[in-house]
Each structure stands twice: as structure tokens, then as C-alpha cells.
């Protein structure tokens, strides 16, 4: 029977399954509570206490369980072996003793208790691990001893039909099958209980489990105060608590004094820390500068190399251009030389020999003129030295026609004679100069035209041409 008052706080029992547990023989029996409160009813001997003991076997250590306590039985009336073998009645012998009759007398069968707990609040929050399955597998290896146990936990919903069947009768095969399903398998209750206590939020406090063991099968409570004091409140030793508080206070006081001393030491060391940090920064700067100094020469070398490579590359390019220009000029030179050779051939073929003869004659005449000019210059200097010794710059000489001339004028005449000496024979030159000197001495200068006409001329009539510029 279930009520409709739905309480979704924490993990609540969703489903309980048993197989070969007590009188529930060779069939999977289940109770689906879906996290709600439930009322289990039935006649005497129908198995109500058997199901309660199944839940106790999953959650309470075996040494603290009193089986069939809900029916008022003693601690020795039932045990795990009786549930696994399925004792359902007693048979009296002829000697007056009773012997239990088992539904599963051999060791071929095994028993399974499985409970699924669900947390509705985690499911609403979208957390996948909102179901936890606890299971206990029991099997007999010797009918005289208690059964062996295999504890199973999983953060998912399992069932006896889908996960605890079809493995034969070998518990090792069941263990292998369960581990393949990524579930945890334990051989001892402490490890098993520690797993689900952490997930249920119970921690290491066993008082809740002890309270559950006391109340799960309780029918009446005679004194609520004594019940709460005995089962719900932990026993407290006041003296021990006071001593513990004093010890804690002493520890805290000692810690406070240590903290104060440490604070004072920090205040004293604060300047040193600042200096140390500045020194550390300075050392880092020094190391950086040292590193930079070490790397400056290679850096300069690299920069210089790059610049020189650029210059070399530019020079190579210019050299290539110059070589190209040289090749072009060489080609032009070769072409011009060929043209010159061709022109020379053409000139030789068209009277070029006469032109060459004339050029040679011109060069000879130019050489003769150069030699004569040198001689006339020497002669002019000679006759300049024979001018009257007392004659000075600016002194006047009177021509017969009453024209006056200075020494500068006579020097000009001599220079003109030097200029045109190439066209006058040496005899004529000498006669003119002697006449000029004699005229200077007598302060009488004849007309240049008359003097030139009276002077003896050479056979070369072209010598007359020198008078015109004068």
C-alpha cells in the first residue's frame, strides 16, 4: 500500500528485488515503491519480516542484525544461512529433536538481494547519476558454514533479471560479468558500505545505520525520551570535551602568539624584502646588460655583414651593368673599327695616298714654323736688350711726321713681328730690327711702310704680308 504524499528529498528506495531469499524461492520477487512511503501488510508467516531483513542485510553489518526481530524472535532463530538455504519449517525426529527443512538444500543455488535508490532532485537538476543500485549475492560453499558474500554497487539502475542471471553457477563468472558492466564489486562490507555512505551523504558516522538497525523492526516505543537518548543522541563526555576545548584554546593562543611574532618579523623584514627585490631587479638589469654586451659584437657583425652583402650585391649588379655596357661598347668599337677600316680602304681606293702626302707636308711645315718662331723670339729679345739704355717706360720718340710713340709702342711692334715671324725670312727680320734700333737711338722713327719698302726682301714674296697688321 502506498500513499500519495510524495517526498523527493535525498535518495529514496525505488525498488526492492529478492531471489532465493527465505521462502521467496526460484523466482524474482519485487516491491516497487518509486521513492514513496509504503505499508507492507500480510498474514503471519507471509514473509514481511523476511523482506525487512533483506533490506537490513544490505545496509547493516551482519554482526548488528537481529533477524526476524519484527516478529519478536530471538537472535539465534534465523541467520544468513537459513535465508539462503530457504528454511520454511521444522521436522521432529523420533528422538524428539527438530530439524529444519530447506527449499534449497544443496549448494547449487545462489541468493540475490537488490535495492535501487533514486534521487528525484538530482534528476530535476539534470545530473545523470541520480540512481544507485546496491546488491548482495550469497552462495553456499559448505552447508555447515555461513554463505559467501559478493557486494555490488553501481551508479545506475540494475535488475536481477538483466544483470544477475545467465552466468551459470560459478560466482567467478558472475564477478567477471558484473565488472564488464562497469560496476564495483567488493568482498567485504566495510569497503562496500564506505562506497554508498559517501554517495548517500552519511560519511563515516555509523550512528545513522545503528539507529536504522534499531528502528527498522521496532513495534512499540515505551519511553520516547529514553529512546531518543539511547538511539538518536551520541553519548557525550563533558570533562573530556572541556579538556579538549582547553587544549584547543591553548593551541589557538599559541598559534596566535606565533602569528604575532611572525607579523612583527615580517614588519622588520619588509625593508629588507624591498631592498632584496630592488637588488634582484638590478641584478636582472645587470645580467641583461651583460648579455647585451656579449651579443653586441655579433649583432654589429651581423648588421655589417648584411650591409656589406647589400653593397656587394649592388656592386655586382652595377658590375654586371658595366660589363654589359662594356660588351655593348666593345661591339660598337668593333663595328666602328670595321667601319674605319672600310673607310680607310675606300679612301685608299679613291686617292687617299695623295691626302696622306698632303697631311705629312702640313705637319712638316708646322714643325718648321714652330722652329722659326722660337728663333724669332730669341732674336726679338736680343734686340730689345740693345735699345737705348736711358730709355724708360713712357719716354716719347718723335716720328718725322710729328707722331709720338713710347717704348711700349716699339715693344708692341716687336711682339707683332714675333707673331708674324713665321712669314718673314731671317734676313728681313734682322734688317727691320736693326733699323728700329738705329731709329730709336737717333730718336727718329721712319714710317713703317717706308722702312719696309726700303728693306731688302727675300725671294719669297709672301713675306710682304706681315706689314698689313702693323
C-alpha positions as a Python dict, from the first residue, in 0.01 Angstrom:
ca = {
    (1, 'X'): (0, 0, 0),
    (2, 'X'): (140, 339, -99),
    (3, 'X'): (42, 691, -3),
    (4, 'X'): (29, 991, -232),
    (5, 'X'): (242, 1222, -17),
    (6, 'X'): (547, 1245, -240),
    (7, 'X'): (874, 1338, -63),
    (8, 'X'): (1166, 1368, -302),
    (9, 'X'): (1443, 1473, -60),
    (10, 'X'): (1761, 1266, -85),
    (11, 'X'): (1791, 909, -205),
    (12, 'X'): (1473, 705, -153),
    (13, 'X'): (1400, 337, -212),
    (14, 'X'): (1269, 295, -565),
    (15, 'X'): (1259, -83, -598),
    (16, 'X'): (1346, -391, -388),
    (17, 'X'): (1411, -730, -551),
    (18, 'X'): (1491, -1067, -393),
    (19, 'X'): (1577, -1401, -547),
    (20, 'X'): (1605, -1729, -349),
    (21, 'X'): (1578, -1533, -24),
    (22, 'X'): (1398, -1723, 251),
    (23, 'X'): (1066, -1861, 128),
    (24, 'X'): (1084, -1650, -193),
    (25, 'X'): (1204, -1946, -396),
    (26, 'X'): (1324, -1975, -759),
    (27, 'X'): (1153, -1655, -865),
    (28, 'X'): (1232, -1285, -865),
    (29, 'X'): (1009, -1103, -620),
    (30, 'X'): (999, -722, -622),
    (31, 'X'): (839, -426, -446),
    (32, 'X'): (813, -104, -650),
    (33, 'X'): (785, 197, -418),
    (34, 'X'): (911, 457, -670),
    (35, 'X'): (1051, 667, -383),
    (36, 'X'): (724, 689, -192),
    (37, 'X'): (635, 572, 156),
    (38, 'X'): (489, 223, 170),
    (39, 'X'): (296, -3, 408),
    (40, 'X'): (375, -375, 397),
    (41, 'X'): (89, -595, 520),
    (42, 'X'): (20, -966, 527),
    (43, 'X'): (-65, -1263, 740),
    (44, 'X'): (171, -1422, 987),
    (45, 'X'): (442, -1618, 804),
    (46, 'X'): (375, -1447, 471),
    (47, 'X'): (732, -1304, 455),
    (48, 'X'): (700, -947, 579),
    (49, 'X'): (994, -980, 820),
    (50, 'X'): (1190, -1165, 552),
    (51, 'X'): (1176, -859, 323),
    (52, 'X'): (1266, -626, 612),
    (53, 'X'): (1564, -848, 694),
    (54, 'X'): (1667, -830, 327),
    (55, 'X'): (1691, -450, 349),
    (56, 'X'): (1878, -479, 680),
    (57, 'X'): (2123, -726, 525),
    (58, 'X'): (2203, -471, 252),
    (59, 'X'): (2262, -175, 486),
    (60, 'X'): (2364, -307, 829),
    (61, 'X'): (2674, -510, 923),
    (62, 'X'): (2583, -874, 984),
    (63, 'X'): (2705, -868, 1346),
    (64, 'X'): (2448, -597, 1433),
    (65, 'X'): (2149, -761, 1266),
    (66, 'X'): (1885, -944, 1464),
    (67, 'X'): (1690, -1136, 1201),
    (68, 'X'): (1312, -1166, 1233),
    (69, 'X'): (1315, -907, 1509),
    (70, 'X'): (989, -765, 1379),
    (71, 'X'): (822, -1094, 1473),
    (72, 'X'): (975, -1092, 1824),
    (73, 'X'): (1225, -1367, 1751),
    (74, 'X'): (1549, -1419, 1936),
    (75, 'X'): (1887, -1351, 1785),
    (76, 'X'): (1950, -1718, 1709),
    (77, 'X'): (1623, -1807, 1543),
    (78, 'X'): (1734, -1703, 1194),
    (79, 'X'): (2064, -1627, 1024),
    (80, 'X'): (2201, -1576, 671),
    (81, 'X'): (2236, -1947, 610),
    (82, 'X'): (1871, -2009, 689),
    (83, 'X'): (1764, -1740, 442),
    (84, 'X'): (1999, -1863, 166),
    (85, 'X'): (1901, -2230, 206),
    (86, 'X'): (1532, -2139, 243),
    (87, 'X'): (1430, -2289, 577),
    (88, 'X'): (1050, -2285, 588),
    (89, 'X'): (957, -2538, 861),
    (90, 'X'): (1096, -2779, 1122),
    (91, 'X'): (1054, -3156, 1127),
    (92, 'X'): (1065, -3354, 1452),
    (93, 'X'): (1271, -3672, 1467),
    (94, 'X'): (1194, -3986, 1654),
    (95, 'X'): (1437, -3876, 1921),
    (96, 'X'): (1234, -3562, 1998),
    (97, 'X'): (1469, -3321, 1819),
    (98, 'X'): (1365, -3090, 1539),
    (99, 'X'): (1541, -3046, 1207),
    (100, 'X'): (1483, -2753, 968),
    (101, 'X'): (1359, -2831, 620),
    (102, 'X'): (1522, -2627, 340),
    (103, 'X'): (1383, -2534, 0),
    (104, 'X'): (1741, -2524, -137),
    (105, 'X'): (1933, -2792, 48),
    (106, 'X'): (2220, -2827, -199),
    (107, 'X'): (2493, -2575, -286),
    (108, 'X'): (2390, -2524, -647),
    (109, 'X'): (2161, -2226, -588),
    (110, 'X'): (2253, -1868, -501),
    (111, 'X'): (2057, -1578, -349),
    (112, 'X'): (2039, -1214, -455),
    (113, 'X'): (1911, -906, -272),
    (114, 'X'): (1893, -590, -486),
    (115, 'X'): (1772, -239, -399),
    (116, 'X'): (1756, 64, -630),
    (117, 'X'): (1762, 410, -469),
    (118, 'X'): (1656, 717, -666),
    (119, 'X'): (1721, 1092, -609),
    (120, 'X'): (1446, 1291, -776),
    (121, 'X'): (1608, 1627, -701),
    (122, 'X'): (1929, 1531, -885),
    (123, 'X'): (1721, 1420, -1180),
    (124, 'X'): (1547, 1758, -1193),
    (125, 'X'): (1887, 1928, -1190),
    (126, 'X'): (1992, 1724, -1494),
    (127, 'X'): (2251, 1508, -1313),
    (128, 'X'): (2286, 1169, -1477),
    (129, 'X'): (2393, 977, -1164),
    (130, 'X'): (2055, 1000, -992),
    (131, 'X'): (2014, 620, -943),
    (132, 'X'): (2224, 395, -714),
    (133, 'X'): (2195, 18, -702),
    (134, 'X'): (2309, -191, -405),
    (135, 'X'): (2313, -571, -438),
    (136, 'X'): (2428, -868, -232),
    (137, 'X'): (2496, -1210, -383),
    (138, 'X'): (2513, -1503, -139),
    (139, 'X'): (2613, -1859, -220),
    (140, 'X'): (2700, -2167, -18),
    (141, 'X'): (3031, -2343, -44),
    (142, 'X'): (2970, -2560, 264),
    (143, 'X'): (2625, -2613, 416),
    (144, 'X'): (2776, -2622, 763),
    (145, 'X'): (2914, -2267, 738),
    (146, 'X'): (2772, -1924, 668),
    (147, 'X'): (2733, -1827, 298),
    (148, 'X'): (2995, -1638, 99),
    (149, 'X'): (2915, -1276, 9),
    (150, 'X'): (2965, -1067, -300),
    (151, 'X'): (2879, -697, -260),
    (152, 'X'): (2788, -499, -574),
    (153, 'X'): (2739, -122, -619),
    (154, 'X'): (2658, 80, -930),
    (155, 'X'): (2567, 439, -1017),
    (156, 'X'): (2294, 315, -1248),
    (157, 'X'): (1977, 114, -1225),
    (158, 'X'): (2033, -265, -1228),
    (159, 'X'): (1796, -560, -1201),
    (160, 'X'): (1831, -926, -1107),
    (161, 'X'): (1680, -1047, -1432),
    (162, 'X'): (1911, -848, -1663),
    (163, 'X'): (2235, -846, -1467),
    (164, 'X'): (2243, -1136, -1217),
    (165, 'X'): (2132, -1430, -1431),
    (166, 'X'): (2269, -1635, -1721),
    (167, 'X'): (2616, -1683, -1576),
    (168, 'X'): (2585, -2047, -1469),
    (169, 'X'): (2655, -2144, -1112),
    (170, 'X'): (3012, -2013, -1089),
    (171, 'X'): (3042, -1694, -878),
    (172, 'X'): (3368, -1608, -1061),
    (173, 'X'): (3174, -1589, -1389),
    (174, 'X'): (2921, -1356, -1224),
    (175, 'X'): (3205, -1138, -1093),
    (176, 'X'): (3354, -1116, -1445),
    (177, 'X'): (3015, -1034, -1597),
    (178, 'X'): (2947, -758, -1342),
    (179, 'X'): (3288, -594, -1388),
    (180, 'X'): (3228, -589, -1761),
    (181, 'X'): (2921, -374, -1686),
    (182, 'X'): (3149, -108, -1522),
    (183, 'X'): (3011, -172, -1172),
    (184, 'X'): (3203, -203, -845),
    (185, 'X'): (3242, -544, -678),
    (186, 'X'): (3360, -581, -315),
    (187, 'X'): (3441, -880, -98),
    (188, 'X'): (3399, -706, 240),
    (189, 'X'): (3121, -500, 396),
    (190, 'X'): (3341, -203, 514),
    (191, 'X'): (3459, -123, 160),
    (192, 'X'): (3109, -173, 25),
    (193, 'X'): (2942, 44, 293),
    (194, 'X'): (3203, 320, 257),
    (195, 'X'): (3113, 345, -116),
    (196, 'X'): (2740, 402, -67),
    (197, 'X'): (2778, 610, 253),
    (198, 'X'): (2979, 871, 59),
    (199, 'X'): (2710, 890, -207),
    (200, 'X'): (2422, 896, 40),
    (201, 'X'): (2594, 1175, 236),
    (202, 'X'): (2625, 973, 557),
    (203, 'X'): (3004, 985, 576),
    (204, 'X'): (3183, 786, 844),
    (205, 'X'): (2907, 831, 1105),
    (206, 'X'): (2769, 488, 1195),
    (207, 'X'): (2504, 628, 1430),
    (208, 'X'): (2250, 664, 1149),
    (209, 'X'): (2297, 299, 1048),
    (210, 'X'): (2273, 188, 1411),
    (211, 'X'): (1950, 386, 1450),
    (212, 'X'): (1815, 225, 1135),
    (213, 'X'): (1902, -122, 1270),
    (214, 'X'): (1721, -47, 1595),
    (215, 'X'): (1407, 104, 1445),
    (216, 'X'): (1354, -93, 1123),
    (217, 'X'): (1183, -376, 1309),
    (218, 'X'): (1063, -194, 1617),
    (219, 'X'): (695, -238, 1703),
    (220, 'X'): (648, -25, 2018),
    (221, 'X'): (837, 257, 2194),
    (222, 'X'): (776, 255, 2568),
    (223, 'X'): (965, 578, 2651),
    (224, 'X'): (1035, 825, 2376),
    (225, 'X'): (1289, 1021, 2581),
    (226, 'X'): (1497, 717, 2666),
    (227, 'X'): (1467, 600, 2307),
    (228, 'X'): (1596, 929, 2170),
    (229, 'X'): (1872, 944, 2429),
    (230, 'X'): (1977, 587, 2369),
    (231, 'X'): (1942, 562, 1996),
    (232, 'X'): (1950, 911, 1848),
    (233, 'X'): (2185, 1110, 2068),
    (234, 'X'): (2553, 1038, 2094),
    (235, 'X'): (2698, 987, 2438),
    (236, 'X'): (2897, 1294, 2539),
    (237, 'X'): (3180, 1306, 2796),
    (238, 'X'): (3167, 1665, 2932),
    (239, 'X'): (3505, 1652, 3109),
    (240, 'X'): (3671, 1522, 2801),
    (241, 'X'): (3501, 1792, 2591),
    (242, 'X'): (3614, 2065, 2834),
    (243, 'X'): (3970, 1938, 2830),
    (244, 'X'): (3954, 1924, 2453),
    (245, 'X'): (3824, 2283, 2442),
    (246, 'X'): (4104, 2397, 2674),
    (247, 'X'): (4361, 2220, 2463),
    (248, 'X'): (4216, 2378, 2153),
    (249, 'X'): (4221, 2720, 2319),
    (250, 'X'): (4584, 2674, 2419),
    (251, 'X'): (4665, 2565, 2067),
    (252, 'X'): (4484, 2866, 1923),
    (253, 'X'): (4652, 3101, 2172),
    (254, 'X'): (4993, 2956, 2086),
    (255, 'X'): (4911, 2988, 1720),
    (256, 'X'): (4803, 3350, 1771),
    (257, 'X'): (5126, 3433, 1951),
    (258, 'X'): (5323, 3266, 1673),
    (259, 'X'): (5129, 3466, 1418),
    (260, 'X'): (5201, 3790, 1608),
    (261, 'X'): (5572, 3709, 1624),
    (262, 'X'): (5572, 3623, 1258),
    (263, 'X'): (5391, 3950, 1179),
    (264, 'X'): (5650, 4150, 1378),
    (265, 'X'): (5929, 3967, 1199),
    (266, 'X'): (5766, 4043, 865),
    (267, 'X'): (5742, 4411, 958),
    (268, 'X'): (6113, 4409, 1041),
    (269, 'X'): (6199, 4222, 725),
    (270, 'X'): (5977, 4433, 499),
    (271, 'X'): (6256, 4688, 418),
    (272, 'X'): (6495, 4403, 355),
    (273, 'X'): (6244, 4246, 126),
    (274, 'X'): (6207, 4572, -64),
    (275, 'X'): (6585, 4607, -89),
    (276, 'X'): (6613, 4245, -195),
    (277, 'X'): (6354, 4300, -467),
    (278, 'X'): (6538, 4612, -588),
    (279, 'X'): (6864, 4422, -581),
    (280, 'X'): (6705, 4140, -773),
    (281, 'X'): (6581, 4388, -1034),
    (282, 'X'): (6927, 4544, -1052),
    (283, 'X'): (7088, 4203, -1092),
    (284, 'X'): (6845, 4120, -1367),
    (285, 'X'): (6925, 4451, -1538),
    (286, 'X'): (7298, 4386, -1498),
    (287, 'X'): (7258, 4038, -1641),
    (288, 'X'): (7057, 4181, -1926),
    (289, 'X'): (7323, 4444, -1998),
    (290, 'X'): (7598, 4184, -1971),
    (291, 'X'): (7410, 3963, -2211),
    (292, 'X'): (7357, 4260, -2443),
    (293, 'X'): (7727, 4349, -2421),
    (294, 'X'): (7817, 3992, -2505),
    (295, 'X'): (7583, 3993, -2800),
    (296, 'X'): (7658, 4346, -2930),
    (297, 'X'): (7970, 4244, -3126),
    (298, 'X'): (7796, 3957, -3301),
    (299, 'X'): (7499, 4185, -3362),
    (300, 'X'): (7720, 4456, -3514),
    (301, 'X'): (7899, 4190, -3716),
    (302, 'X'): (7568, 4059, -3844),
    (303, 'X'): (7448, 4410, -3931),
    (304, 'X'): (7778, 4489, -4100),
    (305, 'X'): (7767, 4162, -4286),
    (306, 'X'): (7415, 4237, -4405),
    (307, 'X'): (7515, 4587, -4516),
    (308, 'X'): (7827, 4455, -4690),
    (309, 'X'): (7619, 4188, -4856),
    (310, 'X'): (7385, 4458, -4982),
    (311, 'X'): (7681, 4664, -5106),
    (312, 'X'): (7839, 4356, -5266),
    (313, 'X'): (7511, 4268, -5427),
    (314, 'X'): (7468, 4626, -5551),
    (315, 'X'): (7828, 4629, -5676),
    (316, 'X'): (7772, 4301, -5852),
    (317, 'X'): (7463, 4438, -6017),
    (318, 'X'): (7649, 4753, -6120),
    (319, 'X'): (7939, 4539, -6241),
    (320, 'X'): (7700, 4337, -6445),
    (321, 'X'): (7559, 4657, -6592),
    (322, 'X'): (7911, 4795, -6660),
    (323, 'X'): (8014, 4467, -6815),
    (324, 'X'): (7703, 4478, -7025),
    (325, 'X'): (7788, 4836, -7129),
    (326, 'X'): (8150, 4735, -7197),
    (327, 'X'): (8029, 4449, -7409),
    (328, 'X'): (7796, 4688, -7589),
    (329, 'X'): (8079, 4942, -7639),
    (330, 'X'): (8313, 4666, -7749),
    (331, 'X'): (8057, 4568, -8003),
    (332, 'X'): (8024, 4931, -8112),
    (333, 'X'): (8404, 4970, -8115),
    (334, 'X'): (8436, 4661, -8326),
    (335, 'X'): (8167, 4794, -8554),
    (336, 'X'): (8337, 5137, -8572),
    (337, 'X'): (8677, 4979, -8632),
    (338, 'X'): (8525, 4780, -8910),
    (339, 'X'): (8368, 5098, -9047),
    (340, 'X'): (8703, 5282, -9011),
    (341, 'X'): (8886, 5006, -9185),
    (342, 'X'): (8629, 5014, -9456),
    (343, 'X'): (8660, 5397, -9483),
    (344, 'X'): (9039, 5369, -9498),
    (345, 'X'): (9008, 5112, -9769),
    (346, 'X'): (8765, 5338, -9951),
    (347, 'X'): (8999, 5638, -9911),
    (348, 'X'): (9299, 5445, -10035),
    (349, 'X'): (9098, 5333, -10331),
    (350, 'X'): (8980, 5694, -10401),
    (351, 'X'): (9313, 5893, -10382),
    (352, 'X'): (9379, 5855, -10019),
    (353, 'X'): (9756, 5835, -10073),
    (354, 'X'): (9766, 6199, -10201),
    (355, 'X'): (9574, 6315, -9892),
    (356, 'X'): (9819, 6137, -9668),
    (357, 'X'): (10109, 6306, -9852),
    (358, 'X'): (9949, 6647, -9804),
    (359, 'X'): (9895, 6576, -9435),
    (360, 'X'): (10260, 6483, -9395),
    (361, 'X'): (10363, 6805, -9578),
    (362, 'X'): (10136, 7009, -9349),
    (363, 'X'): (10287, 6853, -9043),
    (364, 'X'): (10641, 6928, -9172),
    (365, 'X'): (10555, 7294, -9240),
    (366, 'X'): (10403, 7327, -8896),
    (367, 'X'): (10725, 7198, -8744),
    (368, 'X'): (10933, 7448, -8948),
    (369, 'X'): (10706, 7736, -8841),
    (370, 'X'): (10742, 7633, -8476),
    (371, 'X'): (11122, 7631, -8507),
    (372, 'X'): (11125, 7974, -8678),
    (373, 'X'): (10901, 8122, -8411),
    (374, 'X'): (11138, 8011, -8142),
    (375, 'X'): (11434, 8170, -8330),
    (376, 'X'): (11242, 8498, -8395),
    (377, 'X'): (11152, 8519, -8028),
    (378, 'X'): (11513, 8481, -7929),
    (379, 'X'): (11615, 8749, -8183),
    (380, 'X'): (11347, 8989, -8064),
    (381, 'X'): (11464, 8954, -7707),
    (382, 'X'): (11819, 9018, -7823),
    (383, 'X'): (11732, 9348, -7999),
    (384, 'X'): (11515, 9460, -7714),
    (385, 'X'): (11822, 9448, -7499),
    (386, 'X'): (12003, 9680, -7748),
    (387, 'X'): (11754, 9964, -7710),
    (388, 'X'): (11892, 10288, -7563),
    (389, 'X'): (11995, 10231, -7204),
    (390, 'X'): (11846, 10553, -7080),
    (391, 'X'): (11510, 10493, -7243),
    (392, 'X'): (11235, 10444, -6983),
    (393, 'X'): (10877, 10341, -6985),
    (394, 'X'): (10661, 10630, -7115),
    (395, 'X'): (10952, 10815, -7286),
    (396, 'X'): (10836, 10954, -7621),
    (397, 'X'): (11000, 10913, -7962),
    (398, 'X'): (10902, 11151, -8242),
    (399, 'X'): (10838, 11029, -8595),
    (400, 'X'): (10924, 11252, -8888),
    (401, 'X'): (10552, 11310, -8938),
    (402, 'X'): (10539, 11452, -8584),
    (403, 'X'): (10375, 11136, -8442),
    (404, 'X'): (10495, 11035, -8099),
    (405, 'X'): (10543, 10679, -7978),
    (406, 'X'): (10650, 10530, -7648),
    (407, 'X'): (10872, 10238, -7564),
    (408, 'X'): (10555, 10040, -7518),
    (409, 'X'): (10469, 10107, -7882),
    (410, 'X'): (10802, 9973, -8001),
    (411, 'X'): (10761, 9663, -7783),
    (412, 'X'): (10424, 9614, -7943),
    (413, 'X'): (10583, 9631, -8286),
    (414, 'X'): (10840, 9373, -8184),
    (415, 'X'): (10569, 9145, -8048),
    (416, 'X'): (10376, 9177, -8375),
    (417, 'X'): (10690, 9092, -8559),
    (418, 'X'): (10727, 8790, -8334),
    (419, 'X'): (10371, 8687, -8405),
    (420, 'X'): (10413, 8711, -8780),
    (421, 'X'): (10772, 8584, -8777),
    (422, 'X'): (10657, 8272, -8946),
    (423, 'X'): (10600, 8469, -9267),
    (424, 'X'): (10933, 8669, -9266),
    (425, 'X'): (11278, 8550, -9359),
    (426, 'X'): (11557, 8585, -9109),
    (427, 'X'): (11742, 8848, -9320),
    (428, 'X'): (11432, 9068, -9344),
    (429, 'X'): (11365, 9026, -8973),
    (430, 'X'): (11717, 9124, -8884),
    (431, 'X'): (11713, 9432, -9113),
    (432, 'X'): (11385, 9559, -8966),
    (433, 'X'): (11506, 9518, -8613),
    (434, 'X'): (11837, 9693, -8681),
    (435, 'X'): (11655, 9985, -8847),
    (436, 'X'): (11426, 10014, -8547),
    (437, 'X'): (11714, 10013, -8305),
    (438, 'X'): (11906, 10278, -8503),
    (439, 'X'): (11593, 10489, -8523),
    (440, 'X'): (11544, 10461, -8151),
    (441, 'X'): (11898, 10571, -8094),
    (442, 'X'): (11858, 10878, -8313),
    (443, 'X'): (11512, 10946, -8179),
    (444, 'X'): (11391, 10925, -8536),
    (445, 'X'): (11150, 10653, -8649),
    (446, 'X'): (11066, 10628, -9015),
    (447, 'X'): (10727, 10530, -9129),
    (448, 'X'): (10685, 10155, -9105),
    (449, 'X'): (10559, 10127, -9458),
    (450, 'X'): (10860, 10322, -9600),
    (451, 'X'): (11108, 10130, -9388),
    (452, 'X'): (10966, 9801, -9501),
    (453, 'X'): (10979, 9910, -9867),
    (454, 'X'): (11345, 10012, -9844),
    (455, 'X'): (11449, 9683, -9679),
    (456, 'X'): (11584, 9405, -9895),
    (457, 'X'): (11331, 9126, -9935),
    (458, 'X'): (11385, 8757, -9974),
    (459, 'X'): (11289, 8570, -10282),
    (460, 'X'): (10965, 8461, -10105),
    (461, 'X'): (10721, 8740, -10199),
    (462, 'X'): (10473, 8614, -9934),
    (463, 'X'): (10690, 8784, -9670),
    (464, 'X'): (10524, 9118, -9755),
    (465, 'X'): (10208, 9007, -9594),
    (466, 'X'): (10340, 9068, -9245),
    (467, 'X'): (10322, 9452, -9281),
    (468, 'X'): (9944, 9474, -9306),
    (469, 'X'): (9867, 9406, -8936),
    (470, 'X'): (10119, 9666, -8825),
}
